Amino acid sequence: MNRPFNLRRMAAAGMAAAFSLLLSACLISPGKFDAALDLRRDGRFTYSFKGEIFVLGLSELMKVGQSADESFTPLPCYESDSGEDRACTKEELEQQKADWEQERKADAERRKKDQDMAKALLGGIDASDAKAAEELAARLRRQAGWNSVIYKGNGLYEVDFSIAGRLDHDFQFPTIEKMPQVVPFFALNRRADGSVRLDSPAFTDANQGSTPFGSLAQIIAAERAGKDGKIAEATDPQLPVLDGRFVLTTDGTILANNTDEGPAAVPTGKRLEWTITPREKTGPMALVQLGK
């Protein structure tokens, strides 16, 4: 009897499933940051974000995937009655190799499809290109508000963003040219009655575990499994650590919010503050009436 699977091939299947999640989910995640929004009754606003933005390292994950099963290694064969190891027959070895070649071809086609999808989601940037990280940084620097964008390596960017204007339209952060699928950290929606709703989609998704970041370490560890079938000790893939603070100040009327303390009086009106960590179940939310 031959068992036509091993831990590394199971891991490869897990990696393929992970890519499907990654390519359909948010590729941009916050790390450590301080953000602030000042919202005036006449619609004027200022917004700032200083801290970390993590772009999920698809190129590194793809390299891990490509390293699996580079050469054919026969799988052990077993006695059907006792389950003890035995020498594989010539026919069994030939079938194993044929199955391996078929799997290898399917894996190559899947990797090519994943790479094409990743490139589309990154607005034409090839994630496997060594210059991809700086290309994305340069794209951000061209956009209004991005005062500083420094690539720190391993998918991590240190950014300084600030912008001011009049909120007669919706606003969200971040927006990245050619990447409309980015889930915003903060979103402001102006209602017909003059009120403004603040939401934080990216934080809510991450805190409730619907993004794939939490499972990547296990996937990578499985993919690095040793040929003897034992899980190799995996290094930390250095995924983003959510640790932020968001402050909203306004002279409008705060109609609703989800802080624990509620609004505090300050010289410029009222102040709301949120501490954002993985322990929180929801991200910042507030509803502010302007123009009254």
C-alpha positions as CSV (number, residue, x, y, z in Angstrom):
1,M,0.0,0.0,0.0
2,N,1.2,3.5,-0.8
3,R,0.0,6.6,0.9
4,P,0.0,9.2,-1.9
5,F,0.5,12.3,0.3
6,N,3.0,13.8,2.7
7,L,3.2,16.8,4.9
8,R,4.9,19.0,2.4
9,R,2.2,18.3,-0.3
10,M,-0.5,19.0,2.2
11,A,1.3,22.2,3.1
12,A,1.4,23.2,-0.6
13,A,-2.4,22.7,-0.8
14,G,-2.7,24.9,2.3
15,M,-0.5,27.6,0.7
16,A,-2.7,27.6,-2.4
17,A,-5.8,28.0,-0.2
18,A,-4.0,30.9,1.7
19,F,-3.3,32.6,-1.6
20,S,-6.9,32.5,-2.5
21,L,-7.7,34.2,0.8
22,L,-4.9,36.8,0.4
23,L,-5.8,37.7,-3.1
24,S,-9.4,38.3,-2.3
25,A,-8.8,40.1,1.0
26,C,-7.2,43.3,2.2
27,L,-3.5,43.5,1.3
28,I,-2.8,46.6,3.4
29,S,-2.8,46.4,7.2
30,P,-2.1,49.0,9.9
31,G,0.7,48.5,12.5
32,K,1.7,50.9,15.2
33,F,0.4,54.4,14.6
34,D,-1.1,57.7,15.8
35,A,-4.0,59.2,13.9
36,A,-6.1,62.3,14.4
37,L,-9.2,63.9,12.9
38,D,-10.3,67.5,13.6
39,L,-13.8,68.2,12.3
40,R,-15.4,71.6,12.4
41,R,-19.1,72.5,12.2
42,D,-18.6,74.4,8.9
43,G,-17.2,71.2,7.3
44,R,-13.5,72.0,7.5
45,F,-11.4,69.1,8.6
46,T,-7.8,68.0,9.1
47,Y,-6.6,64.5,9.2
48,S,-3.2,63.0,10.0
49,F,-1.7,59.5,10.3
50,K,1.8,58.8,11.4
51,G,3.1,55.2,11.8
52,E,3.3,51.9,10.1
53,I,1.5,50.5,7.1
54,F,2.1,46.8,6.2
55,V,1.8,45.5,2.7
56,L,1.4,41.8,2.9
57,G,4.5,40.1,1.5
58,L,3.1,38.1,-1.4
59,S,6.5,37.9,-3.0
60,E,8.0,36.2,0.0
61,L,5.1,33.8,0.3
62,M,5.4,32.9,-3.4
63,K,9.1,32.1,-2.9
64,V,8.2,29.8,-0.1
65,G,5.6,28.1,-2.3
66,Q,8.1,27.7,-5.1
67,S,10.6,26.0,-2.9
68,A,8.4,23.0,-2.2
69,D,9.0,19.7,-4.0
70,E,11.8,20.9,-6.3
71,S,12.8,17.4,-7.0
72,F,10.9,14.1,-6.9
73,T,11.2,12.2,-3.7
74,P,9.6,8.8,-3.5
75,L,7.0,8.4,-0.8
76,P,7.2,5.4,1.6
77,C,5.1,2.3,0.8
78,Y,3.4,0.1,3.5
79,E,2.1,-3.4,3.9
80,S,-1.7,-3.3,3.5
81,D,-2.3,-5.7,6.5
82,S,0.3,-4.7,9.0
83,G,1.1,-1.1,7.9
84,E,4.8,-1.8,8.1
85,D,7.3,-0.1,5.7
86,R,8.2,-2.1,2.6
87,A,10.0,-1.4,-0.6
88,C,7.9,0.2,-3.3
89,T,7.4,-1.7,-6.5
90,K,8.6,-0.3,-9.9
91,E,5.0,0.3,-10.9
92,E,4.3,2.2,-7.6
93,L,7.3,4.4,-8.1
94,E,6.4,5.2,-11.7
95,Q,2.8,6.1,-10.6
96,Q,4.2,8.3,-7.8
97,K,6.5,10.2,-10.2
98,A,3.6,10.6,-12.7
99,D,1.4,12.0,-9.9
100,W,4.3,14.3,-8.8
101,E,4.8,15.6,-12.3
102,Q,1.1,16.3,-12.6
103,E,1.0,18.1,-9.3
104,R,4.1,20.1,-10.2
105,K,2.5,21.3,-13.5
106,A,-0.7,22.2,-11.6
107,D,1.3,24.1,-9.0
108,A,3.2,26.1,-11.7
109,E,-0.1,27.0,-13.3
110,R,-1.5,28.0,-10.0
111,R,1.5,30.1,-9.1
112,K,1.4,31.9,-12.4
113,K,-2.3,32.7,-11.8
114,D,-1.6,33.9,-8.3
115,Q,1.2,36.1,-9.5
116,D,-1.1,37.6,-12.2
117,M,-3.8,38.2,-9.6
118,A,-1.4,39.8,-7.2
119,K,-0.1,42.1,-9.9
120,A,-3.6,43.2,-10.8
121,L,-4.4,43.9,-7.1
122,L,-1.2,45.9,-6.7
123,G,-2.1,48.1,-9.6
124,G,0.4,46.6,-12.1
125,I,3.3,46.2,-9.7
126,D,5.0,42.8,-9.9
127,A,5.2,41.5,-6.3
128,S,8.1,39.2,-7.2
129,D,10.2,42.1,-8.5
130,A,12.9,43.3,-6.1
131,K,12.0,46.9,-7.0
132,A,8.3,46.5,-6.2
133,A,8.5,47.9,-2.7
134,E,10.1,51.1,-3.7
135,E,7.8,51.4,-6.7
136,L,4.8,51.4,-4.4
137,A,6.5,53.9,-2.1
138,A,7.1,56.2,-5.1
139,R,3.5,55.9,-6.1
140,L,2.4,57.0,-2.6
141,R,4.7,59.9,-2.6
142,R,3.1,61.3,-5.8
143,Q,-0.3,61.4,-4.0
144,A,-1.4,64.5,-2.1
145,G,-0.9,64.2,1.7
146,W,1.8,61.6,1.8
147,N,4.6,63.8,3.3
148,S,7.0,60.9,3.9
149,V,7.0,57.2,2.8
150,I,10.0,55.1,3.9
151,Y,10.3,51.5,3.2
152,K,11.7,49.6,6.2
153,G,11.8,46.1,4.6
154,N,9.7,43.0,5.0
155,G,6.6,44.8,3.6
156,L,6.7,47.5,6.3
157,Y,6.4,51.2,5.4
158,E,6.8,54.1,7.9
159,V,4.5,56.9,6.7
160,D,3.6,60.5,7.6
161,F,0.3,61.6,6.1
162,S,-1.7,64.8,6.6
163,I,-4.4,66.6,4.7
164,A,-6.9,69.4,5.2
165,G,-10.0,70.4,3.3
166,R,-13.7,70.8,3.5
167,L,-15.9,67.7,4.0
168,D,-18.5,68.2,1.3
169,H,-17.8,64.7,0.1
170,D,-16.8,61.3,1.5
171,F,-13.3,60.7,2.6
172,Q,-11.3,57.6,3.4
173,F,-7.7,56.6,4.3
174,P,-5.7,55.2,2.8
175,T,-6.4,55.4,-0.9
176,I,-3.7,54.1,-3.2
177,E,-3.5,55.0,-6.9
178,K,-4.5,52.0,-9.1
179,M,-5.5,50.0,-6.0
180,P,-9.2,50.6,-5.4
181,Q,-9.7,47.3,-3.5
182,V,-7.8,48.6,-0.4
183,V,-10.0,48.5,2.7
184,P,-9.8,51.9,4.4
185,F,-8.5,52.3,8.0
186,F,-10.9,55.2,8.4
187,A,-13.9,56.3,6.4
188,L,-16.0,59.4,6.7
189,N,-19.4,59.5,5.0
190,R,-21.3,62.8,4.8
191,R,-25.1,62.4,5.1
192,A,-27.8,64.5,3.6
193,D,-28.8,65.9,7.0
194,G,-25.3,67.4,7.5
195,S,-24.1,64.7,9.9
196,V,-20.9,62.7,9.3
197,R,-20.4,59.1,10.2
198,L,-16.9,57.8,11.1
199,D,-16.2,54.1,10.6
200,S,-13.0,52.0,10.6
201,P,-13.5,49.0,8.3
202,A,-9.9,47.6,8.3
203,F,-9.7,47.6,12.1
204,T,-13.0,45.9,12.5
205,D,-12.1,43.2,10.0
206,A,-8.7,42.5,11.6
207,N,-10.0,42.5,15.1
208,Q,-12.8,40.0,14.3
209,G,-10.3,37.7,12.6
210,S,-11.7,37.9,9.1
211,T,-8.4,38.8,7.5
212,P,-5.8,36.1,6.8
213,F,-2.9,37.6,8.8
214,G,-3.6,35.4,11.9
215,S,-3.1,32.1,10.1
216,L,-0.1,33.0,8.0
217,A,2.5,31.9,10.6
218,Q,1.0,28.4,10.7
219,I,0.8,28.2,6.9
220,I,4.4,29.2,6.5
221,A,5.5,26.8,9.2
222,A,3.7,23.9,7.4
223,E,5.3,24.9,4.1
224,R,8.7,24.7,5.7
225,A,8.1,21.2,6.9
226,G,11.1,18.9,6.8
227,K,11.4,16.1,4.3
228,D,11.2,13.6,7.2
229,G,7.6,14.7,7.8
230,K,8.4,16.7,10.9
231,I,7.5,20.4,11.2
232,A,10.6,22.5,11.1
233,E,10.8,25.3,13.6
234,A,9.6,28.3,11.7
235,T,10.8,31.8,12.2
236,D,8.3,34.6,12.9
237,P,7.1,35.9,9.6
238,Q,6.9,39.4,11.2
239,L,3.3,40.1,10.5
240,P,1.9,43.5,11.6
241,V,1.2,44.3,15.2
242,L,-1.9,46.4,15.5
243,D,-1.2,49.1,18.1
244,G,-2.8,52.4,17.4
245,R,-4.4,55.6,18.8
246,F,-7.1,57.6,17.1
247,V,-8.3,61.0,18.4
248,L,-11.3,62.9,17.1
249,T,-11.9,66.5,18.0
250,T,-14.9,68.5,16.9
251,D,-17.1,71.5,17.7
252,G,-20.0,69.7,16.2
253,T,-22.6,67.7,18.2
254,I,-21.5,64.1,18.9
255,L,-24.7,62.0,18.3
256,A,-23.1,58.6,18.8
257,N,-19.8,56.9,19.5
258,N,-18.4,53.7,20.8
259,T,-15.7,54.9,23.2
260,D,-15.8,53.7,26.8
261,E,-15.4,57.2,28.3
262,G,-17.5,59.2,25.9
263,P,-16.6,62.8,24.8
264,A,-14.4,65.0,26.9
265,A,-14.5,68.8,26.9
266,V,-11.5,70.6,25.3
267,P,-10.9,74.2,24.3
268,T,-11.8,73.4,20.7
269,G,-15.0,71.5,21.5
270,K,-15.2,67.8,22.3
271,R,-12.7,65.1,22.2
272,L,-13.0,61.3,21.6
273,E,-10.0,58.9,21.9
274,W,-9.7,55.2,21.0
275,T,-6.9,52.8,21.7
276,I,-6.8,50.2,18.9
277,T,-5.3,46.8,19.6
278,P,-6.2,43.2,18.7
279,R,-8.0,42.9,22.0
280,E,-10.7,45.3,20.9
281,K,-13.7,43.8,19.2
282,T,-14.7,46.8,17.1
283,G,-12.9,49.8,15.6
284,P,-13.7,53.5,16.1
285,M,-17.2,54.6,15.2
286,A,-18.8,58.1,15.7
287,L,-21.6,60.1,14.3
288,V,-21.2,63.9,14.4
289,Q,-23.7,66.5,13.5
290,L,-22.3,69.5,11.6
291,G,-23.7,72.9,10.6
292,K,-25.9,73.3,13.7
